Amino acid sequence: MKDNSEEMFPLVDEEGNLMGATTRGECHNGSKLLHPVVHLHVFNSKGELYLQKRPDWKDIQPGKWDTSVGGHIDLGESVEMALKREVREELGITDFTPQLLTHYVFESAREKELVFSHKTVYDGPIFPCEELDGGRFWPLEEIRENLGKGVFTPNFEREFTTVLQNNAQ
């Protein structure tokens, strides 16, 4: 695994306006510097939600089920550019129509992110990259039954209960 701690991230205010830049390492060391990320929730036409499985070697939330696609916006990238890049890199999907749901600030013990959350309906092939431990479509009822049991990442659970409950298909 490559050391990407020197990768440059934009710093933003809570509306996404560029305020400066710093390294990935600085953003993830507890500094709570606000940096933007994109999420895409991939539904199929049956209303099931695709979740990716985080590999056990990840330092944050290893082995847990997480948002279909999530990734950082690189310095100089727009939300749309980052979303298309991350979806292609993580799931091999290039033809999709995203719908912006909301944006919000998510804060953990290690970092503070401005999350731009989107959804799409997609029934084509999905090819999870080698950085993931696979993934699958989940019926929403199965997700609800497993909330609070340590199956999902805290960020996914928060987004599912606050954003997706009212915006699933």
DSSP file with accessible surface (Angstrom, degrees, kcal/mol):
  #  RESIDUE AA STRUCTURE BP1 BP2  ACC     N-H-->O    O-->H-N    N-H-->O    O-->H-N    TCO  KAPPA ALPHA  PHI   PSI    X-CA   Y-CA   Z-CA
    1    1 A M              0   0  185      0, 0.0     2,-0.1     0, 0.0     0, 0.0   0.000 360.0 360.0 360.0 133.3    0.0    0.0    0.0
    2    2 A K        -     0   0  153      1,-0.1     2,-0.8     2,-0.0     0, 0.0  -0.459 360.0-117.9 -78.4 150.0    1.3    3.4   -1.0
    3    3 A D        +     0   0  130     -2,-0.1     3,-0.2     1,-0.1    -1,-0.1  -0.778  38.6 168.0 -85.8 110.7    1.9    6.2    1.5
    4    4 A N    >   +     0   0   45     -2,-0.8     3,-1.6     1,-0.2    20,-0.3   0.070  36.9 117.3-111.8  26.1   -0.5    8.9    0.4
    5    5 A S  T 3  S+     0   0   34      1,-0.3    20,-2.9    19,-0.2    21,-0.4   0.705  75.4  55.0 -67.5 -18.1   -0.2   11.1    3.5
    6    6 A E  T 3  S+     0   0  137     -3,-0.2    -1,-0.3    18,-0.2    -2,-0.1   0.454  77.6 122.8 -93.2  -2.3    1.3   13.9    1.4
    7    7 A E    <   -     0   0   59     -3,-1.6    17,-2.5     1,-0.1     2,-0.4  -0.348  67.6-116.8 -57.8 138.3   -1.6   13.9   -1.1
    8    8 A M  E     -A   23   0A  83     15,-0.2    67,-1.4    16,-0.1    15,-0.2  -0.691  32.0-173.3 -89.7 130.6   -3.1   17.5   -1.1
    9    9 A F  E     -A   22   0A   0     13,-3.6    13,-2.3    -2,-0.4     2,-0.2  -0.916  25.2-115.9-115.9 145.9   -6.7   18.0    0.0
   10   10 A P  E     -A   21   0A   9      0, 0.0     2,-0.4     0, 0.0    11,-0.3  -0.498  21.6-139.4 -73.7 148.6   -8.7   21.3   -0.3
   11   11 A L  E     +A   20   0A  30      9,-2.8     8,-3.7    -2,-0.2     9,-1.2  -0.931  30.0 179.8-105.7 136.7   -9.8   22.9    3.0
   12   12 A V  E     -A   18   0A  15     22,-2.1     6,-0.2    -2,-0.4    22,-0.2  -0.850  28.0-117.7-132.8 165.6  -13.4   24.3    2.8
   13   13 A D    >   -     0   0   52      4,-1.7     3,-2.0    -2,-0.3     6,-0.1  -0.349  54.7 -83.5 -89.9-177.5  -16.0   26.1    4.9
   14   14 A E  T 3  S+     0   0  112      1,-0.3    -1,-0.0     2,-0.1    89,-0.0   0.599 130.9  52.3 -71.4  -6.8  -19.3   24.5    5.7
   15   15 A E  T 3  S-     0   0  128      2,-0.1    -1,-0.3    99,-0.0    99,-0.0   0.399 121.9-103.6-102.7  -0.2  -20.8   25.5    2.3
   16   16 A G    <   +     0   0   26     -3,-2.0     2,-0.3     1,-0.3    -2,-0.1   0.532  67.6 151.4  93.6   7.5  -17.9   24.0    0.4
   17   17 A N        -     0   0   93      1,-0.1    -4,-1.7     2,-0.0    -1,-0.3  -0.567  53.7-107.5 -74.9 134.1  -16.1   27.3   -0.4
   18   18 A L  E     +A   12   0A 114     -2,-0.3    -6,-0.3    -6,-0.2    -1,-0.1  -0.398  43.7 167.2 -65.5 128.4  -12.3   26.7   -0.9
   19   19 A M  E     -     0   0A 130     -8,-3.7     2,-0.3     1,-0.4    -7,-0.2   0.469  59.8 -59.2-117.2 -12.5  -10.4   28.2    2.1
   20   20 A G  E     -A   11   0A  32     -9,-1.2    -9,-2.8     2,-0.0    -1,-0.4  -0.986  54.1 -95.8 160.9-160.7   -6.9   26.7    1.5
   21   21 A A  E     +A   10   0A  44     -2,-0.3     2,-0.3   -11,-0.3   -13,-0.1  -0.992  30.9 162.3-152.7 153.5   -5.2   23.3    1.2
   22   22 A T  E     -A    9   0A  29    -13,-2.3   -13,-3.6    -2,-0.3     2,-0.1  -0.929  41.3 -73.0-157.8-177.7   -3.2   20.8    3.3
   23   23 A T  E  >  -A    8   0A  27     -2,-0.3     4,-2.1   -15,-0.2   -15,-0.2  -0.414  33.8-118.0 -86.4 159.1   -2.1   17.2    3.2
   24   24 A R  H  > S+     0   0   50    -17,-2.5     4,-1.7   -20,-0.3   -18,-0.2   0.916 116.9  55.7 -55.0 -44.3   -4.2   14.1    3.7
   25   25 A G  H  4 S+     0   0   26    -20,-2.9     4,-0.3     1,-0.2    -1,-0.2   0.904 107.0  48.0 -58.3 -43.2   -2.0   13.3    6.8
   26   26 A E  H >4>S+     0   0   78    -21,-0.4     3,-0.8     1,-0.2     5,-0.6   0.882 110.7  51.8 -66.1 -36.9   -2.8   16.7    8.3
   27   27 A C  H 3<5S+     0   0    0     -4,-2.1     5,-0.4     1,-0.2    85,-0.4   0.799 115.1  42.1 -68.2 -27.8   -6.5   16.2    7.7
   28   28 A H  T 3<5S+     0   0   26     -4,-1.7    -1,-0.2    -3,-0.2    -2,-0.2   0.256  91.3  84.2-106.8  13.5   -6.6   12.8    9.4
   29   29 A N  T < 5S-     0   0   96     -3,-0.8    -1,-0.2    -4,-0.3    82,-0.1   0.229 115.3 -86.8-102.7  16.2   -4.4   13.4   12.4
   30   30 A G  T   5S+     0   0   38     80,-1.7    81,-0.1    -3,-0.3    -2,-0.1   0.464  94.9 122.7  96.0   2.2   -7.0   14.8   14.7
   31   31 A S      < -     0   0   42     -5,-0.6     3,-0.1    79,-0.3    80,-0.1   0.727  64.6-142.2 -69.2 -23.4   -6.6   18.4   13.5
   32   32 A K        +     0   0   67     78,-0.5     2,-0.4    -5,-0.4    79,-0.1   0.774  35.6 168.1  63.0  29.1  -10.4   18.5   12.5
   33   33 A L        -     0   0   55     -7,-0.3    79,-0.6    -6,-0.2     2,-0.4  -0.624  40.5-117.0 -71.6 126.6   -9.5   20.6    9.4
   34   34 A L  E     +b  112   0B  21     -2,-0.4   -22,-2.1   -22,-0.2    79,-0.2  -0.518  43.8 169.3 -75.1 120.9  -12.7   20.5    7.3
   35   35 A H  E     -b  113   0B   0     77,-1.4    79,-2.3    -2,-0.4     2,-0.2  -0.963  31.2-109.9-132.9 148.9  -12.2   18.8    3.9
   36   36 A P  E     +b  114   0B   7      0, 0.0    37,-2.2     0, 0.0     2,-0.3  -0.533  32.4 175.7 -87.7 146.1  -14.8   17.7    1.3
   37   37 A V  E     -bC 115  72B   3     77,-2.7    79,-2.4    35,-0.2     2,-0.4  -0.927  20.1-133.6-136.0 161.9  -15.8   14.1    0.4
   38   38 A V  E     -bC 116  71B   0     33,-2.9    33,-2.0    -2,-0.3     2,-0.4  -0.921  14.5-169.1-117.5 144.3  -18.4   12.6   -1.9
   39   39 A H  E     -bC 117  70B  12     77,-2.4    79,-2.0    -2,-0.4     2,-0.4  -0.987   1.4-168.3-125.6 142.2  -20.8    9.7   -1.2
   40   40 A L  E     -bC 118  69B   1     29,-2.1    29,-1.6    -2,-0.4     2,-0.6  -0.994   8.6-156.2-129.6 126.2  -22.9    7.9   -3.7
   41   41 A H  E     -b  119   0B   0     77,-2.3    79,-2.1    -2,-0.4     2,-0.7  -0.910  14.5-153.8 -99.1 116.3  -25.7    5.5   -2.6
   42   42 A V  E     -bD 120  50B   0     -2,-0.6     8,-3.2     8,-0.5     2,-0.3  -0.843  14.8-177.6 -98.8 112.7  -26.3    3.0   -5.4
   43   43 A F  E     -bD 121  49B   1     77,-2.9    79,-3.1    -2,-0.7     6,-0.2  -0.787  17.2-139.6-100.6 149.8  -29.9    1.6   -5.5
   44   44 A N    >   -     0   0   10      4,-2.1     3,-2.1    -2,-0.3    79,-0.2  -0.531  37.8 -95.8 -96.2 175.4  -31.1   -1.0   -7.9
   45   45 A S  T 3  S+     0   0   74      1,-0.3    78,-0.1    -2,-0.2    -1,-0.0   0.663 124.0  63.6 -70.2 -10.9  -34.5   -0.8   -9.5
   46   46 A K  T 3  S-     0   0  162      2,-0.1    -1,-0.3     1,-0.0    -3,-0.0   0.458 119.3-109.5 -85.3  -2.9  -35.9   -3.2   -6.8
   47   47 A G  S <  S+     0   0   18     -3,-2.1    93,-0.3     1,-0.3     2,-0.2   0.572  72.2 140.5  86.8   9.6  -35.0   -0.5   -4.2
   48   48 A E        -     0   0   45     91,-0.1    -4,-2.1    92,-0.1     2,-0.5  -0.581  47.0-131.0 -85.4 152.6  -32.1   -2.4   -2.6
   49   49 A L  E     -DE  43 138B   0     89,-2.7    89,-2.7    -6,-0.2     2,-0.4  -0.893  10.9-133.8-110.6 126.7  -29.0   -0.5   -1.6
   50   50 A Y  E     -DE  42 137B   9     -8,-3.2    -8,-0.5    -2,-0.5    18,-0.4  -0.631  25.1-172.2 -77.5 129.8  -25.5   -1.6   -2.6
   51   51 A L  E     - E   0 136B   0     85,-2.6    85,-1.8    -2,-0.4     2,-0.3  -0.963  15.2-137.3-121.8 143.3  -23.0   -1.5    0.3
   52   52 A Q  E     -FE  66 135B   8     14,-1.7    14,-2.9    -2,-0.4     2,-0.6  -0.715  16.1-130.0 -94.6 149.6  -19.2   -2.0    0.1
   53   53 A K  E     -F   65   0B  49     81,-2.6    80,-3.0    -2,-0.3    12,-0.2  -0.882  18.8-134.6-100.9 124.5  -17.4   -4.1    2.6
   54   54 A R        -     0   0   34     10,-2.9     9,-0.9    -2,-0.6    78,-0.1  -0.605  27.4-115.1 -76.5 133.4  -14.3   -2.4    4.1
   55   55 A P    >   -     0   0    8      0, 0.0     3,-1.5     0, 0.0     8,-0.6  -0.269  20.2-114.8 -67.9 157.9  -11.3   -4.8    4.2
   56   56 A D  T 3  S+     0   0  122      6,-0.3    -2,-0.0     1,-0.3     5,-0.0   0.684 111.1  64.3 -66.3 -19.2   -9.8   -5.9    7.5
   57   57 A W  T 3  S+     0   0  131      2,-0.0    -1,-0.3     5,-0.0     2,-0.0   0.591  74.9 111.4 -83.6  -7.6   -6.6   -4.0    6.8
   58   58 A K    <   -     0   0   44     -3,-1.5    -4,-0.0     1,-0.1     3,-0.0  -0.374  64.1-144.0 -65.1 142.4   -8.2   -0.6    6.8
   59   59 A D  S    S+     0   0  116      2,-0.1     2,-0.5     1,-0.1    -1,-0.1   0.740  86.9  57.8 -80.9 -21.1   -7.2    1.6    9.7
   60   60 A I  S    S-     0   0   46      1,-0.2    -1,-0.1     0, 0.0    -2,-0.1  -0.945 128.0 -20.7-112.7 122.9  -10.6    3.2   10.0
   61   61 A Q  S >  S-     0   0   58     -2,-0.5     3,-1.3     1,-0.1    -1,-0.2   0.885  79.9-160.7  52.8  53.5  -13.7    0.9   10.5
   62   62 A P  T 3   +     0   0   63      0, 0.0    -6,-0.3     0, 0.0    -1,-0.1  -0.323  67.6  10.2 -64.8 142.7  -12.1   -2.3    9.2
   63   63 A G  T 3  S+     0   0   20     -9,-0.9     2,-0.2    -8,-0.6    -7,-0.1   0.477  98.0 125.1  74.6   3.0  -14.5   -5.2    8.2
   64   64 A K    <   -     0   0   57     -3,-1.3   -10,-2.9    -9,-0.2     2,-0.3  -0.606  64.8-111.7 -96.8 157.3  -17.6   -3.0    8.3
   65   65 A W  E     +Fg  53 152B  43     86,-2.5    88,-2.1   -12,-0.2     2,-0.3  -0.667  45.6 177.2 -83.9 141.2  -20.2   -2.4    5.6
   66   66 A D  E     -F   52   0B  26    -14,-2.9   -14,-1.7    -2,-0.3     4,-0.0  -0.822  34.5 -51.2-141.4 173.1  -20.2    1.1    4.3
   67   67 A T        -     0   0    2     -2,-0.3   -15,-0.3   -16,-0.2    -1,-0.2  -0.073  58.4-108.7 -44.3 145.1  -21.7    3.6    1.8
   68   68 A S  S    S+     0   0    0    -18,-0.4     2,-0.4     1,-0.2   -27,-0.2   0.894 100.8   2.3 -46.4 -52.5  -21.7    2.3   -1.8
   69   69 A V  E    S+C   40   0B   0    -29,-1.6   -29,-2.1   -17,-0.1     2,-0.3  -0.999  70.5 166.0-140.2 136.3  -19.0    4.8   -2.8
   70   70 A G  E     +C   39   0B  24     -2,-0.4     2,-0.3   -31,-0.2   -31,-0.2  -0.974  12.0 143.0-149.8 136.1  -17.1    7.3   -0.7
   71   71 A G  E     -C   38   0B  11    -33,-2.0   -33,-2.9    -2,-0.3     2,-0.2  -0.991  43.7 -88.9-166.8 164.7  -14.0    9.3   -1.3
   72   72 A H  E     -C   37   0B  23     -2,-0.3     2,-0.5   -35,-0.2   -35,-0.2  -0.464  33.8-123.2 -78.9 148.9  -12.1   12.5   -0.9
   73   73 A I        -     0   0    6    -37,-2.2     2,-0.1    -2,-0.2     3,-0.1  -0.821  32.9-134.3 -87.6 124.8  -12.3   15.4   -3.3
   74   74 A D    >   -     0   0   40     -2,-0.5     3,-2.3     4,-0.2   -65,-0.2  -0.442  32.7 -82.0 -79.1 158.1   -8.8   16.2   -4.5
   75   75 A L  T 3  S+     0   0   78    -67,-1.4    -1,-0.1     1,-0.3     3,-0.1  -0.344 119.8  18.6 -58.2 128.4   -7.4   19.7   -4.7
   76   76 A G  T 3  S+     0   0   77      1,-0.3     2,-0.3    -3,-0.1    -1,-0.3   0.387 100.6 117.3  90.0  -4.2   -8.6   21.3   -7.9
   77   77 A E    <   -     0   0   36     -3,-2.3    -1,-0.3     4,-0.0     2,-0.1  -0.752  58.2-134.8 -97.2 145.4  -11.5   18.8   -8.4
   78   78 A S     >  -     0   0   44     -2,-0.3     4,-2.5    -3,-0.1     5,-0.2  -0.451  30.8-106.1 -85.0 167.5  -15.1   19.7   -8.5
   79   79 A V  H  > S+     0   0   27      1,-0.2     4,-2.6     2,-0.2     5,-0.2   0.935 122.7  49.6 -56.7 -46.9  -17.7   17.6   -6.6
   80   80 A E  H  > S+     0   0  123      1,-0.2     4,-2.4     2,-0.2    -1,-0.2   0.903 110.6  48.8 -62.7 -42.7  -18.9   16.2   -9.9
   81   81 A M  H  > S+     0   0  101      2,-0.2     4,-2.3     1,-0.2    -1,-0.2   0.931 113.3  47.1 -62.8 -45.3  -15.4   15.3  -11.1
   82   82 A A  H  X S+     0   0    0     -4,-2.5     4,-3.0     2,-0.2     5,-0.3   0.904 111.1  52.0 -64.1 -40.8  -14.6   13.6   -7.8
   83   83 A L  H  X S+     0   0    2     -4,-2.6     4,-2.5    -5,-0.2     5,-0.3   0.952 111.5  45.7 -62.1 -49.2  -17.9   11.7   -7.8
   84   84 A K  H  X S+     0   0  117     -4,-2.4     4,-2.0     1,-0.2    -1,-0.2   0.911 115.5  47.9 -60.4 -42.5  -17.3   10.3  -11.3
   85   85 A R  H  X S+     0   0   32     -4,-2.3     4,-2.9    -5,-0.2     5,-0.2   0.950 113.5  45.8 -64.4 -48.9  -13.7    9.4  -10.5
   86   86 A E  H  X S+     0   0   19     -4,-3.0     4,-3.0     2,-0.2     5,-0.4   0.903 112.6  50.1 -64.1 -40.9  -14.5    7.6   -7.2
   87   87 A V  H  X>S+     0   0    0     -4,-2.5     4,-2.2    -5,-0.3     6,-1.2   0.924 114.0  45.8 -65.3 -40.7  -17.4    5.7   -8.6
   88   88 A R  H  X5S+     0   0  125     -4,-2.0     4,-1.3    -5,-0.3    -2,-0.2   0.945 117.1  44.3 -65.2 -46.4  -15.3    4.5  -11.5
   89   89 A E  H  <5S+     0   0   95     -4,-2.9    -2,-0.2    -5,-0.2    -1,-0.2   0.917 122.2  35.1 -66.2 -44.0  -12.3    3.6   -9.3
   90   90 A E  H  <5S+     0   0   25     -4,-3.0    39,-2.2    -5,-0.2    -3,-0.2   0.881 137.5  11.5 -82.8 -39.5  -14.3    1.8   -6.5
   91   91 A L  H  <5S-     0   0    0     -4,-2.2    36,-2.9    -5,-0.4    -3,-0.2   0.424  90.6-120.3-122.1  -2.7  -17.1    0.1   -8.5
   92   92 A G     << +     0   0   32     -4,-1.3     2,-0.5    -5,-0.6    -4,-0.2   0.703  63.0 144.3  70.8  18.3  -16.2    0.3  -12.2
   93   93 A I        +     0   0    2     -6,-1.2    -1,-0.2     1,-0.1    -2,-0.2  -0.803  15.4 160.0 -94.8 126.8  -19.4    2.3  -12.9
   94   94 A T        +     0   0  110     -2,-0.5     2,-0.7     1,-0.2    -1,-0.1   0.575  61.4  62.9-117.9 -17.8  -19.1    5.0  -15.6
   95   95 A D  S    S+     0   0  133      2,-0.0     2,-0.3     0, 0.0    -1,-0.2  -0.848  70.2 117.8-117.1  94.5  -22.6    5.5  -16.8
   96   96 A F        -     0   0   18     -2,-0.7    26,-0.1    -3,-0.1    24,-0.0  -0.980  53.9-132.4-151.1 158.6  -24.9    6.8  -14.0
   97   97 A T        -     0   0  114     -2,-0.3    24,-0.3    24,-0.3     2,-0.2  -0.928  26.8-153.2-117.7 105.0  -27.0    9.8  -13.2
   98   98 A P        -     0   0   48      0, 0.0     2,-0.5     0, 0.0    22,-0.2  -0.497   4.3-157.5 -79.5 147.4  -26.3   11.2   -9.7
   99   99 A Q  E     -H  119   0B 105     20,-2.4    20,-2.0    -2,-0.2     2,-0.3  -0.992  20.6-127.9-121.2 121.3  -28.9   13.1   -7.7
  100  100 A L  E     +H  118   0B  96     -2,-0.5    18,-0.3    18,-0.2     3,-0.1  -0.535  27.2 178.5 -69.5 126.9  -27.6   15.3   -4.9
  101  101 A L  E     -     0   0B  31     16,-3.3     2,-0.3     1,-0.4    17,-0.2   0.862  54.9 -55.2 -92.0 -50.4  -29.4   14.6   -1.6
  102  102 A T  E     -H  117   0B  54     15,-1.4    15,-2.5     2,-0.0    -1,-0.4  -0.968  40.3-120.8-172.5 174.3  -27.7   17.0    0.8
  103  103 A H  E     +H  116   0B  61     -2,-0.3     2,-0.3    13,-0.2    13,-0.2  -0.981  34.8 160.6-133.9 147.7  -24.4   18.1    2.2
  104  104 A Y  E     -H  115   0B  29     11,-1.7    11,-3.1    -2,-0.3     2,-0.5  -0.975  40.3-100.7-156.6 163.3  -23.5   18.0    5.9
  105  105 A V  E     -H  114   0B  35     -2,-0.3     2,-0.5     9,-0.2     9,-0.2  -0.822  31.2-167.1 -94.8 127.2  -20.5   18.0    8.3
  106  106 A F  E     -H  113   0B  30      7,-3.0     7,-3.1    -2,-0.5     2,-0.4  -0.973   5.3-170.2-113.7 128.7  -19.5   14.7    9.7
  107  107 A E  E     +H  112   0B 101     -2,-0.5     5,-0.2     5,-0.2     2,-0.2  -0.977   9.1 170.6-124.2 128.8  -17.0   14.7   12.6
  108  108 A S        -     0   0   39      3,-2.9   -76,-0.0    -2,-0.4    -2,-0.0  -0.621  54.3 -87.7-117.0-174.8  -15.3   11.7   14.1
  109  109 A A  S    S+     0   0   92     -2,-0.2     3,-0.1     1,-0.2   -77,-0.0   0.805 126.5  34.6 -64.7 -26.5  -12.5   11.4   16.6
  110  110 A R  S    S+     0   0   95      1,-0.2   -80,-1.7   -79,-0.1   -78,-0.5   0.676 122.0   8.9-103.8 -23.1   -9.9   11.8   13.8
  111  111 A E        -     0   0   15    -81,-0.1    -3,-2.9   -82,-0.1     2,-0.4  -0.962  50.1-134.5-155.3 170.9  -11.3   14.0   11.2
  112  112 A K  E     -bH  34 107B  52    -79,-0.6   -77,-1.4   -85,-0.4     2,-0.4  -0.987  29.3-175.0-136.3 119.9  -14.0   16.5   10.1
  113  113 A E  E     -bH  35 106B  16     -7,-3.1    -7,-3.0    -2,-0.4     2,-0.8  -0.922  28.0-139.8-121.5 144.8  -15.5   16.1    6.6
  114  114 A L  E     -bH  36 105B   0    -79,-2.3   -77,-2.7    -2,-0.4     2,-0.5  -0.913  33.6-154.6 -96.8 109.2  -18.0   18.0    4.5
  115  115 A V  E     -bH  37 104B   0    -11,-3.1   -11,-1.7    -2,-0.8     2,-0.8  -0.786  14.9-161.7 -96.3 123.7  -20.0   15.2    2.9
  116  116 A F  E     -bH  38 103B  24    -79,-2.4   -77,-2.4    -2,-0.5     2,-0.5  -0.910  21.3-159.2-100.4 105.4  -21.8   15.7   -0.4
  117  117 A S  E     +bH  39 102B   0    -15,-2.5   -16,-3.3    -2,-0.8   -15,-1.4  -0.774  16.5 170.1 -97.9 128.6  -24.3   12.9   -0.5
  118  118 A H  E     -bH  40 100B  11    -79,-2.0   -77,-2.3    -2,-0.5     2,-0.3  -0.833  15.5-155.9-126.7 165.1  -25.8   11.6   -3.7
  119  119 A K  E     +bH  41  99B  25    -20,-2.0   -20,-2.4    -2,-0.3     2,-0.3  -0.945  10.4 177.7-137.6 160.9  -27.9    8.7   -4.9
  120  120 A T  E     -b   42   0B   8    -79,-2.1   -77,-2.9    -2,-0.3     2,-0.5  -0.971  27.9-125.6-152.1 160.3  -28.5    6.9   -8.2
  121  121 A V  E     +b   43   0B  76    -24,-0.3     2,-0.4    -2,-0.3   -24,-0.3  -0.969  38.4 166.9-110.1 127.5  -30.5    4.0   -9.5
  122  122 A Y        +     0   0   34    -79,-3.1   -26,-0.1    -2,-0.5    -2,-0.1  -0.985  25.0 172.8-148.1 128.4  -28.2    1.5  -11.4
  123  123 A D        +     0   0  103     -2,-0.4     3,-0.1   -79,-0.2   -79,-0.1   0.252  52.8 102.9-118.0   9.0  -28.8   -2.1  -12.6
  124  124 A G  S    S-     0   0   32      1,-0.2    -2,-0.1   -29,-0.1     2,-0.1  -0.103  83.1 -60.9 -83.4-173.9  -25.6   -2.7  -14.6
  125  125 A P        -     0   0   79      0, 0.0     2,-0.4     0, 0.0    -1,-0.2  -0.367  45.4-153.5 -70.2 147.7  -22.6   -4.7  -13.6
  126  126 A I        -     0   0   33     -3,-0.1   -34,-0.2   -33,-0.1   -35,-0.1  -0.990   8.8-171.3-124.4 130.6  -20.5   -3.7  -10.6
  127  127 A F        -     0   0  135    -36,-2.9   -34,-0.1    -2,-0.4     7,-0.0  -0.817  15.4-150.3-124.0  88.0  -16.8   -4.5  -10.3
  128  128 A P        -     0   0   50      0, 0.0   -37,-0.2     0, 0.0   -38,-0.1  -0.344  23.5-118.9 -59.3 136.7  -15.5   -3.7   -6.8
  129  129 A C    >   -     0   0   24    -39,-2.2     3,-1.9     1,-0.1     5,-0.4  -0.182  26.2-100.3 -72.2 170.3  -11.9   -2.7   -6.9
  130  130 A E  T 3  S+     0   0  171      1,-0.3    -1,-0.1     3,-0.1   -40,-0.1   0.646 117.8  70.1 -69.1 -13.6   -9.1   -4.6   -5.0
  131  131 A E  T 3  S+     0   0   97    -41,-0.0     2,-0.3     2,-0.0    -1,-0.3   0.556  95.1  68.0 -78.1  -7.9   -9.2   -2.0   -2.2
  132  132 A L  S <  S-     0   0   19     -3,-1.9   -78,-0.2   -78,-0.1     2,-0.2  -0.781  80.0-132.7-108.9 158.9  -12.6   -3.3   -1.2
  133  133 A D        -     0   0   87    -80,-3.0   -79,-0.1     1,-0.4    -3,-0.1  -0.299  66.2 -91.9 -99.0  44.3  -13.6   -6.6    0.3
  134  134 A G        -     0   0   27     -5,-0.4   -81,-2.6    -2,-0.2    -1,-0.4  -0.319  46.0-137.4  81.5-162.9  -16.5   -6.9   -2.2
  135  135 A G  E     -E   52   0B  28    -83,-0.3     2,-0.3    -3,-0.1   -83,-0.2  -0.961  11.9-160.5 178.8 171.2  -20.0   -5.7   -1.7
  136  136 A R  E     -E   51   0B  88    -85,-1.8   -85,-2.6    -2,-0.3     2,-0.4  -0.982  31.9 -91.0-161.9 163.9  -23.7   -6.6   -2.3
  137  137 A F  E     -E   50   0B  55     -2,-0.3   -87,-0.3   -87,-0.3   -94,-0.1  -0.685  39.4-159.0 -81.3 136.0  -27.2   -5.2   -2.6
  138  138 A W  E     -E   49   0B   7    -89,-2.7   -89,-2.7    -2,-0.4     2,-0.1  -0.965  19.2-122.7-116.1 130.5  -29.1   -5.1    0.7
  139  139 A P    >>  -     0   0   50      0, 0.0     4,-1.7     0, 0.0     3,-0.6  -0.467  30.0-121.6 -62.3 141.8  -32.9   -4.9    1.1
  140  140 A L  H 3> S+     0   0   30    -93,-0.3     4,-2.7     1,-0.2     5,-0.2   0.861 112.0  58.4 -59.5 -33.2  -33.6   -1.8    3.2
  141  141 A E  H 3> S+     0   0  104      1,-0.2     4,-2.3     2,-0.2    -1,-0.2   0.901 103.9  51.4 -63.7 -38.3  -35.4   -3.9    5.8
  142  142 A E  H <> S+     0   0   58     -3,-0.6     4,-1.0     2,-0.2    -1,-0.2   0.889 109.7  50.3 -65.9 -37.7  -32.2   -6.0    6.3
  143  143 A I  H >X S+     0   0    0     -4,-1.7     3,-1.1     1,-0.2     4,-0.7   0.958 110.4  49.3 -62.4 -49.6  -30.2   -2.7    6.8
  144  144 A R  H >< S+     0   0   91     -4,-2.7     3,-0.9     1,-0.3    -2,-0.2   0.892 108.0  54.5 -56.8 -40.7  -32.8   -1.5    9.4
  145  145 A E  H 3< S+     0   0  111     -4,-2.3    -1,-0.3     1,-0.2    -2,-0.2   0.746 111.9  44.8 -65.3 -24.0  -32.6   -4.8   11.3
  146  146 A N  H X<>S+     0   0   37     -3,-1.1     3,-1.5    -4,-1.0     5,-0.6   0.411  81.2 122.9-104.1   1.4  -28.8   -4.5   11.6
  147  147 A L  T <<5S+     0   0   43     -3,-0.9    -3,-0.0    -4,-0.7    -4,-0.0  -0.360  79.2  16.4 -62.8 140.3  -28.5   -0.9   12.6
  148  148 A G  T 3 5S+     0   0   66      1,-0.1    -1,-0.2     4,-0.1    -2,-0.0   0.548  98.1 102.1  77.3   8.3  -26.7   -0.4   15.9
  149  149 A K  T < 5S-     0   0  141     -3,-1.5    -2,-0.1     0, 0.0    -1,-0.1   0.270  98.4-104.4-107.7   9.7  -25.2   -3.9   15.9
  150  150 A G  T   5S+     0   0   45      2,-0.1    -3,-0.1    -4,-0.1    -4,-0.0   0.640  92.2 113.7  79.3  13.1  -21.7   -2.9   14.8
  151  151 A V  S   <S+     0   0   38     -5,-0.6   -86,-2.5   -87,-0.1     2,-0.2   0.850  72.5  43.3 -82.3 -37.1  -22.3   -4.2   11.2
  152  152 A F  B    S-g   65   0B   3     -6,-0.3   -86,-0.2   -88,-0.2    -2,-0.1  -0.676  93.0 -96.0-109.8 162.0  -22.1   -0.8    9.5
  153  153 A T     >  -     0   0    4    -88,-2.1     4,-2.4    -2,-0.2     5,-0.2  -0.437  35.6-119.8 -70.4 149.4  -19.8    2.2    9.8
  154  154 A P  H  > S+     0   0   66      0, 0.0     4,-2.5     0, 0.0     5,-0.2   0.879 113.9  54.5 -58.7 -37.1  -21.1    4.9   12.1
  155  155 A N  H  > S+     0   0   18      2,-0.2     4,-2.5     1,-0.2     5,-0.2   0.925 108.6  47.6 -64.8 -43.4  -21.1    7.4    9.2
  156  156 A F  H  > S+     0   0    0      2,-0.2     4,-3.2     1,-0.2     5,-0.2   0.940 111.7  50.7 -62.3 -45.0  -23.2    5.1    7.0
  157  157 A E  H  X S+     0   0   40     -4,-2.4     4,-2.4     1,-0.2     5,-0.2   0.926 111.7  47.7 -59.3 -43.1  -25.7    4.5    9.9
  158  158 A R  H  X S+     0   0   96     -4,-2.5     4,-2.3     1,-0.2     5,-0.3   0.936 114.8  45.2 -63.2 -45.5  -26.0    8.2   10.5
  159  159 A E  H  X>S+     0   0    0     -4,-2.5     4,-2.6     1,-0.2     5,-2.0   0.906 112.5  51.9 -67.4 -37.9  -26.5    9.0    6.8
  160  160 A F  I  <>S+     0   0    1     -4,-3.2     5,-1.8    -5,-0.2    -1,-0.2   0.942 115.3  40.6 -62.6 -45.4  -29.0    6.1    6.4
  161  161 A T  I  <5S+     0   0   66     -4,-2.4    -1,-0.2    -5,-0.2    -2,-0.2   0.829 125.8  33.7 -77.3 -28.3  -31.2    7.2    9.3
  162  162 A T  I  <5S+     0   0   79     -4,-2.3    -2,-0.2    -5,-0.2    -3,-0.2   0.797 134.6  14.7 -97.7 -29.6  -31.0   11.0    8.6
  163  163 A V  I  <5S+     0   0   13     -4,-2.6     4,-0.5    -5,-0.3     3,-0.5   0.809 124.0  44.1-111.9 -49.3  -30.9   11.2    4.8
  164  164 A L  I >><S+     0   0    1     -5,-2.0     4,-1.4     1,-0.2     3,-0.8   0.809  95.6  71.9 -78.8 -30.5  -31.8    7.9    3.1
  165  165 A Q  T 34<S+     0   0   66     -5,-1.8    -1,-0.2    -6,-0.3     3,-0.2   0.886 112.3  32.3 -50.7 -39.9  -34.8    6.8    5.1
  166  166 A N  T 34 S+     0   0  137     -3,-0.5    -1,-0.3     1,-0.2    -2,-0.2   0.531 123.0  47.6 -95.4  -7.2  -36.8    9.6    3.4
  167  167 A N  T <4 S+     0   0   60     -3,-0.8     2,-0.3    -4,-0.5    -2,-0.2   0.288  71.1 124.3-120.7   8.8  -35.0    9.5    0.1
  168  168 A A     <        0   0   30     -4,-1.4  -120,-0.0     1,-0.3  -119,-0.0  -0.568 360.0 360.0 -68.5 134.5  -34.9    5.9   -0.9
  169  169 A Q              0   0  109     -2,-0.3    -1,-0.3  -122,-0.0    -2,-0.1   0.673 360.0 360.0  10.6 360.0  -36.5    5.6   -4.3
